[in-house]
Amino acid sequence: MVDSKMYFYERIYALSDYRHPDKLEEMKRIVLTKEPKVMSTAIREMHEEVEKLE
């Protein structure tokens, strides 16, 4: 299941004021590899946003 908390952390770690590249990469991996209970448009959008982050 994609955990919204993990997605939230991933977004925080991507902020320029709170940049943590190692934590960002780990959260990206978790968000992209966890199996969602139900695949939805919101999940697809989260995955697309995560893939765009550097």
KAHUVEN-V915120 format. One record per backbone hydrogen bond with DSSP energy under -0.5 kcal/mol. CO is the residue of the C=O (numbers start at 0). NH is the residue of the N-H. E is the energy in kcal/mol with one decimal. If there is no record, write none. Layout:
((CO;NH;E) (CO;NH;E))
This chain:
((0;2;-0.6) (1;3;-0.5) (2;6;-1.9) (3;7;-2.4) (4;8;-2.6) (5;9;-2.5) (6;10;-2.0) (7;11;-2.1) (8;12;-2.8) (9;13;-0.9) (10;14;-0.6) (11;14;-1.4) (12;19;-1.4) (14;17;-0.8) (15;18;-0.7) (19;23;-2.8) (20;24;-2.4) (21;25;-1.7) (22;26;-2.5) (23;27;-2.7) (24;28;-2.3) (25;29;-2.3) (26;30;-3.0) (27;31;-2.6) (28;32;-1.7) (29;33;-2.2) (33;35;-0.5) (39;43;-2.3) (40;44;-2.6) (41;45;-2.4) (42;46;-2.5) (43;47;-2.4) (44;48;-2.4) (45;49;-2.5) (46;50;-2.4) (47;51;-1.1) (48;52;-0.8) (49;52;-0.8))
